[in-house]
Amino acid sequence: MKIDIATPAMLFPAISLLLLAYTNRFLTLATIIRNFSKEERDENTQAQIKNLRLRIQLIKRMQIAGVGSFFLCVVSMLAIYFTYQQVGNWVFAASLVSLLYSLWMSVREILISVEALDVHLDGMKNASGKDKV
């Protein structure tokens, strides 16, 4: 398969938006952690801390894979520009794999976020003695 120099460039806007979304997730999580440190502790505290640590690790992996994908797109474009077509194809494929990994980490982080909300709701339920929902 032959790709031209514009093909990897088409991923730039998508990757940029993903990195922006990942940064927003990180900043939101940082705010949650800072606010959490001021809150009163309960029986769910350890579960929440474990969940937050896991989410931080996943967001870090998401960002690294996203930046890696961006980097590989640029390398692919350079290879194609300097007429190393096959190298450009392989590097572009690696960029897509890196992007796919980043998206998979994003899905995992979303699922863990839902678990965090469940832990919080359980804490609210236990504190009130009945479900507030």
C-alpha positions in Angstrom: 0.0 0.0 0.0 1.3 3.4 -0.9 0.5 6.4 1.2 1.3 10.0 0.4 2.7 12.6 2.8 -0.8 14.0 3.5 -2.1 10.7 5.0 -0.2 10.9 8.3 -0.9 14.6 8.5 -4.7 13.8 8.6 -4.2 12.4 12.1 -2.7 15.6 13.5 -6.1 17.3 14.3 -7.5 14.1 15.8 -4.4 13.4 17.9 -4.3 17.1 19.1 -7.9 16.9 20.2 -7.2 13.6 22.0 -4.2 15.1 23.8 -6.3 18.1 24.8 -9.0 15.8 26.2 -6.4 13.7 28.1 -5.0 16.9 29.6 -8.4 18.0 30.7 -9.0 14.6 32.3 -5.6 14.9 34.1 -6.4 18.4 35.4 -9.8 17.3 36.6 -8.4 14.3 38.4 -5.7 16.5 40.0 -8.5 18.8 41.3 -10.4 15.8 42.6 -7.3 14.6 44.4 -6.5 18.0 45.9 -10.1 18.3 47.1 -10.1 14.7 48.4 -7.2 15.4 50.6 -9.3 18.1 52.4 -12.3 15.8 52.9 -13.1 13.7 56.0 -12.0 10.0 55.7 -14.5 7.1 55.8 -14.5 3.4 55.1 -14.3 4.0 51.3 -11.1 6.1 51.5 -8.7 3.3 50.7 -10.8 2.2 47.7 -11.0 5.7 46.4 -7.2 6.3 46.8 -6.5 3.0 44.9 -8.9 4.1 42.2 -7.3 7.5 41.8 -3.8 6.1 41.6 -4.9 3.7 38.9 -6.6 6.4 36.9 -3.4 8.6 37.1 -1.3 5.8 35.7 -3.8 5.2 32.9 -3.9 8.9 32.0 -0.1 8.9 31.9 -0.1 6.0 29.5 -2.8 7.6 27.4 -0.7 10.8 27.1 2.5 9.0 26.3 0.9 6.8 23.7 -0.8 9.8 22.1 2.4 11.8 22.0 4.2 8.8 20.6 1.6 8.5 17.9 2.0 12.1 17.0 5.8 11.7 16.9 5.5 8.6 14.7 3.3 10.5 12.3 5.9 13.2 11.9 8.6 10.6 11.4 6.4 8.8 8.8 6.0 12.1 6.9 9.7 12.7 6.9 10.4 9.2 5.6 7.9 9.6 2.8 9.3 13.1 2.0 12.8 11.6 1.7 11.4 8.8 -0.5 11.7 6.0 2.0 8.1 4.9 1.2 8.2 1.5 2.9 9.8 2.9 6.1 7.1 5.6 6.0 4.4 3.0 5.7 5.7 0.9 8.6 6.2 4.0 10.9 2.7 5.2 10.0 1.3 1.7 11.0 3.2 2.0 14.3 1.6 5.4 14.8 -1.8 3.9 14.3 -1.0 1.1 16.8 0.1 3.7 19.3 -3.1 5.7 18.8 -5.1 2.5 19.2 -3.4 1.7 22.5 -4.0 5.3 23.7 -7.7 4.9 22.9 -7.9 1.5 24.7 -6.3 3.1 27.8 -8.9 5.9 27.6 -11.7 3.3 27.6 -10.2 1.6 30.6 -9.9 4.9 32.4 -13.6 5.7 31.7 -14.6 2.3 33.1 -12.5 2.9 36.2 -14.1 6.4 36.6 -17.5 4.7 36.7 -16.3 2.4 39.4 -15.1 5.4 41.4 -18.5 6.9 41.2 -20.0 3.6 42.4 -17.7 3.7 45.4 -18.7 7.2 46.1 -22.4 6.4 45.8 -21.9 3.4 48.1 -20.3 5.7 50.7 -23.3 8.1 50.4 -25.7 5.2 50.8 -23.9 3.8 53.9 -23.7 7.3 55.4 -27.4 7.9 55.1 -28.5 4.4 55.9 -30.6 4.3 52.7 -30.1 5.0 49.0 -30.4 8.7 48.2 -30.8 8.1 44.5 
